[in-house]
Amino acid sequence: MSHTPIQWIAAAVFAVALLHTFSAKQFERLSHRHPRHAGLFHLLGEVEVVFGFWAIVLVVSMALFAGGGTALDYAESRNYTEPLFVFVVMVIAASRPVLRTAMSLVDTLARIAPVPTPVARAWLGLAAVPLLGSLITEPAAMTIAALMLAPQIFRPRVPEAVKYLALGVLFVNISIGGTLTSYAAPPVLMVATTWQWDSAFMLATFGWKAALAVLLNATVATWVLRKHLQPAAGDEGAAPEARVPLPVVAVHLGLLAGVVLFAHHPVVFLGLFLMFLGFTQAYERHQSPPILKEALLVGFFLAGLVVLGGMQQWWLQPIVSALAPVALFLGALGLTAITDNAALTFLGSLIVGISDESKYMLVAGAVAGGGLTVIANAPNPAGVALLKRGFADETIGAGGLLLGALGPTAVAAAAFLFLG
């Protein structure tokens, strides 16, 4: 089969975007070395900007080679529901009433645990919150976990290697922790309707294995972190925050539940988001500043991935369809690192006559590899945006994340491959 020049251009732009992602930390360092052009280097060093920037380059290239109408038609044909949903759910999940409710629950459990409270709090943040993602969706779980763990683990005084291990565990656990239901993990969502996988099937086939891997990963990471888990600033000796009235909490949780329930209907969840913004203005004294900038950057990143990823089907799908089940698992595990795992499983759902074993291997590999890179799983850019300030140069290196995620990825892969 011959391929069009536009397809080759799209593949080349996608490859450059990947290289840019892996070298983003170097641009941030250049911004410190060359103050005169610091603004440009800082922009190029923002991981969340990379795919949106190169998506614009792709659309402009399409306009030059195939005409403006073709480029515009392609851009408008993409489905931007996921970027919009992640933006909305990040802002609502990070609101003070929602976050304080989650933190209060975790603190209560941590205080009654038979281990030091900081250790219990860290373990719950790395284990319980990712598993909660199966109910409130993975992006919401990532937002809550990142904001809870940031002051305790992702601090300048904690060694970089330890932080990258914790980050890898968080990303992997979020990716597999959403597989207890059929609607919370983006790669599962892409195939659930087509393959008729309901939540009962997911729990029996994937969920319990994922839960065991999550608990093991969190336990190992917490043991490594134990010497660095001091009480977070403000835990001791600071005036307690004013309590948020229960009706305000109820409204926030209700709006969050509505957004999750209508995650595939942007007309509905955007309407709920507008109601949320109005409510926060009416009761501003019970709110924290919304994380609009961080959420917009994540939405921009995911929208760019939608545009760039939509032109990669011509080379990705033949690879996916040609692999035997075990090879498919390993291939999905590796390909997930360089392309969004939801896009990968979506391509698999298009294969006619794919066996049940291959279906399992494809999804298992895609979710197991969801923590290897920032682009591997949709919630990862949210974690990067919320946690990067705790790392050197205020950036998260792709190499550090990859190394930190290798161990927990191996645990997840072993759980899906070898557990009955």
Backbone hydrogen bonds, N-H to C=O, Kabsch-Sander energy under -0.5 kcal/mol:
donor,donor_aa,acceptor,acceptor_aa,energy
8,W,4,T,-1.7
9,I,5,P,-2.7
10,A,6,I,-2.7
11,A,7,Q,-2.2
12,A,8,W,-2.3
13,V,9,I,-2.8
14,F,10,A,-2.3
15,A,11,A,-2.2
16,V,12,A,-2.3
17,A,13,V,-2.5
18,L,14,F,-2.1
19,L,15,A,-2.3
20,H,16,V,-2.6
21,T,17,A,-2.3
22,F,18,L,-2.2
23,S,19,L,-1.2
24,A,21,T,-1.0
26,Q,23,S,-0.9
27,F,23,S,-1.2
28,E,24,A,-1.6
29,R,25,K,-1.8
30,L,26,Q,-2.0
31,S,27,F,-1.6
32,H,28,E,-0.8
32,H,29,R,-0.7
33,R,29,R,-1.5
34,H,30,L,-2.2
37,H,34,H,-1.4
38,A,35,P,-1.4
41,F,37,H,-2.3
42,H,38,A,-2.8
43,L,39,G,-2.0
44,L,40,L,-2.4
45,G,41,F,-1.4
46,E,42,H,-0.5
46,E,43,L,-1.1
47,V,45,G,-0.8
49,V,46,E,-1.6
50,V,46,E,-0.9
50,V,47,V,-0.8
51,F,47,V,-0.6
53,F,49,V,-2.7
54,W,50,V,-2.4
55,A,51,F,-1.7
56,I,52,G,-1.6
57,V,53,F,-1.7
58,L,54,W,-2.2
59,V,55,A,-2.4
60,V,56,I,-2.5
61,S,57,V,-2.4
62,M,58,L,-2.6
63,A,59,V,-2.1
64,L,60,V,-2.0
65,F,61,S,-2.3
66,A,62,M,-3.0
67,G,62,M,-0.7
67,G,63,A,-0.9
71,A,67,G,-2.0
72,L,68,G,-2.5
73,D,69,G,-2.6
74,Y,70,T,-2.3
75,A,71,A,-2.4
76,E,72,L,-2.4
77,S,73,D,-1.1
77,S,74,Y,-0.6
78,R,74,Y,-0.7
78,R,75,A,-0.7
80,Y,78,R,-0.7
84,L,80,Y,-2.0
85,F,81,T,-2.8
86,V,82,E,-2.8
87,F,83,P,-2.1
88,V,84,L,-2.3
89,V,85,F,-3.1
90,M,86,V,-2.2
91,V,87,F,-1.8
92,I,88,V,-2.2
93,A,89,V,-2.6
94,A,90,M,-1.8
95,S,92,I,-1.3
99,L,95,S,-2.9
100,R,96,R,-3.0
101,T,97,P,-1.5
102,A,98,V,-2.2
103,M,99,L,-2.7
104,S,100,R,-2.4
105,L,101,T,-2.0
106,V,102,A,-2.3
107,D,103,M,-2.8
108,T,104,S,-2.3
109,L,105,L,-2.1
110,A,106,V,-2.6
111,R,107,D,-2.2
112,I,108,T,-1.2
113,A,109,L,-0.7
113,A,110,A,-0.5
120,A,116,P,-2.4
121,R,117,T,-2.9
122,A,118,P,-2.2
123,W,119,V,-2.4
124,L,120,A,-2.6
125,G,121,R,-2.1
126,L,122,A,-1.8
127,A,123,W,-1.6
128,A,124,L,-0.7
129,V,124,L,-2.0
131,L,127,A,-1.7
132,L,128,A,-2.0
133,G,129,V,-0.9
133,G,130,P,-0.7
134,S,131,L,-1.7
135,L,132,L,-2.3
136,I,132,L,-2.1
137,T,133,G,-1.6
138,E,184,A,-1.6
141,A,137,T,-2.0
142,M,138,E,-2.8
143,T,139,P,-2.1
144,I,140,A,-2.3
145,A,141,A,-2.8
146,A,142,M,-2.7
147,L,143,T,-2.1
148,M,144,I,-2.0
149,L,145,A,-2.6
150,A,146,A,-1.9
152,Q,149,L,-0.8
153,I,149,L,-3.0
154,F,149,L,-1.0
155,R,153,I,-2.1
158,V,155,R,-1.4
163,K,159,P,-2.1
164,Y,160,E,-2.6
165,L,161,A,-1.8
166,A,162,V,-2.3
167,L,163,K,-2.6
168,G,164,Y,-2.7
169,V,165,L,-2.5
170,L,166,A,-2.5
171,F,167,L,-2.8
172,V,168,G,-2.5
173,N,169,V,-2.9
174,I,170,L,-2.3
175,S,171,F,-2.1
176,I,172,V,-2.4
177,G,173,N,-2.3
178,G,174,I,-0.7
179,T,176,I,-1.5
180,L,177,G,-0.5
181,T,178,G,-0.7
185,A,178,G,-0.7
188,V,185,A,-0.8
189,L,185,A,-2.5
190,M,186,P,-1.6
191,V,188,V,-1.3
192,A,188,V,-2.0
193,T,189,L,-0.6
195,W,191,V,-2.9
196,Q,192,A,-0.5
196,Q,193,T,-0.5
197,W,192,A,-2.4
198,D,196,Q,-0.7
202,M,198,D,-2.2
203,L,199,S,-2.5
204,A,200,A,-2.0
205,T,201,F,-2.3
206,F,202,M,-2.6
207,G,202,M,-3.4
208,W,203,L,-1.7
210,A,206,F,-2.5
211,A,207,G,-2.6
212,L,208,W,-1.8
213,A,209,K,-2.0
214,V,210,A,-2.7
215,L,211,A,-2.4
216,L,212,L,-2.2
217,N,213,A,-2.7
218,A,214,V,-2.6
219,T,215,L,-2.0
220,V,216,L,-2.4
221,A,217,N,-2.5
222,T,218,A,-2.4
223,W,219,T,-2.1
224,V,220,V,-2.1
225,L,221,A,-2.1
226,R,222,T,-1.0
228,H,225,L,-2.5
229,L,225,L,-0.6
229,L,226,R,-0.7
230,Q,228,H,-1.7
235,D,232,A,-2.7
249,V,245,P,-2.1
250,A,246,L,-2.7
251,V,247,P,-2.1
252,H,248,V,-2.2
253,L,249,V,-2.8
254,G,250,A,-2.4
255,L,251,V,-2.5
256,L,252,H,-2.5
257,A,253,L,-2.6
258,G,254,G,-2.2
259,V,255,L,-2.3
260,V,256,L,-2.4
261,L,257,A,-2.6
262,F,258,G,-2.0
263,A,260,V,-1.3
265,H,262,F,-1.9
268,V,265,H,-1.1
269,F,262,F,-0.5
269,F,265,H,-2.3
270,L,266,P,-2.4
271,G,267,V,-0.9
272,L,268,V,-2.3
273,F,269,F,-1.7
274,L,270,L,-2.0
275,M,271,G,-1.8
276,F,272,L,-2.3
277,L,273,F,-2.5
278,G,274,L,-2.1
279,F,275,M,-2.5
280,T,276,F,-2.5
281,Q,277,L,-1.6
282,A,278,G,-1.8
283,Y,279,F,-1.9
284,E,281,Q,-0.9
286,H,283,Y,-1.7
287,Q,284,E,-1.9
292,L,290,P,-1.5
295,A,291,I,-2.3
296,L,292,L,-2.6
297,L,293,K,-2.4
298,V,294,E,-2.0
299,G,295,A,-2.5
300,F,296,L,-2.5
301,F,297,L,-2.3
302,L,298,V,-2.6
303,A,299,G,-2.4
304,G,300,F,-2.2
305,L,301,F,-2.1
306,V,302,L,-2.1
307,V,303,A,-2.0
308,L,304,G,-2.8
309,G,305,L,-2.9
310,G,306,V,-1.4
311,M,308,L,-1.3
312,Q,309,G,-1.7
315,W,312,Q,-1.1
316,L,312,Q,-2.1
317,Q,313,Q,-2.0
319,I,315,W,-0.8
320,V,316,L,-2.2
321,S,317,Q,-2.7
322,A,318,P,-1.1
323,L,319,I,-0.6
323,L,320,V,-0.8
328,L,324,A,-3.2
329,F,325,P,-2.1
330,L,326,V,-2.1
331,G,327,A,-2.9
332,A,328,L,-3.0
333,L,329,F,-2.3
334,G,330,L,-2.0
335,L,331,G,-3.3
336,T,332,A,-2.2
337,A,334,G,-0.9
338,I,335,L,-1.4
339,T,335,L,-1.0
341,N,376,A,-2.3
344,L,340,D,-1.6
345,T,341,N,-2.2
346,F,342,A,-2.1
347,L,343,A,-1.9
348,G,344,L,-1.6
349,S,345,T,-1.8
350,L,346,F,-0.6
350,L,347,L,-1.0
351,I,348,G,-1.3
354,I,351,I,-1.0
359,K,355,S,-2.2
360,Y,356,D,-2.2
361,M,357,E,-2.5
362,L,358,S,-2.6
363,V,359,K,-2.2
364,A,360,Y,-2.9
365,G,361,M,-2.4
366,A,362,L,-2.1
367,V,363,V,-2.5
368,A,364,A,-2.3
369,G,365,G,-1.7
370,G,367,V,-1.3
372,L,369,G,-1.4
376,A,373,T,-0.8
380,N,377,N,-1.8
382,A,379,P,-0.7
383,G,379,P,-1.7
384,V,380,N,-2.5
385,A,381,P,-2.6
386,L,382,A,-1.8
387,L,383,G,-1.6
388,K,384,V,-1.9
390,G,387,L,-1.8
391,F,388,K,-1.8
394,E,391,F,-2.1
395,T,392,A,-1.5
397,G,395,T,-0.6
401,L,397,G,-2.2
402,L,398,A,-2.4
403,L,399,G,-2.4
404,G,400,G,-2.5
405,A,401,L,-1.9
406,L,402,L,-1.0
406,L,403,L,-0.5
407,G,403,L,-0.6
409,T,405,A,-2.3
410,A,406,L,-2.3
411,V,407,G,-2.0
412,A,408,P,-2.3
413,A,409,T,-2.9
414,A,410,A,-2.5
415,A,411,V,-2.1
416,F,412,A,-2.2
417,L,413,A,-2.1
418,F,414,A,-2.8
419,L,414,A,-0.5
419,L,415,A,-1.4
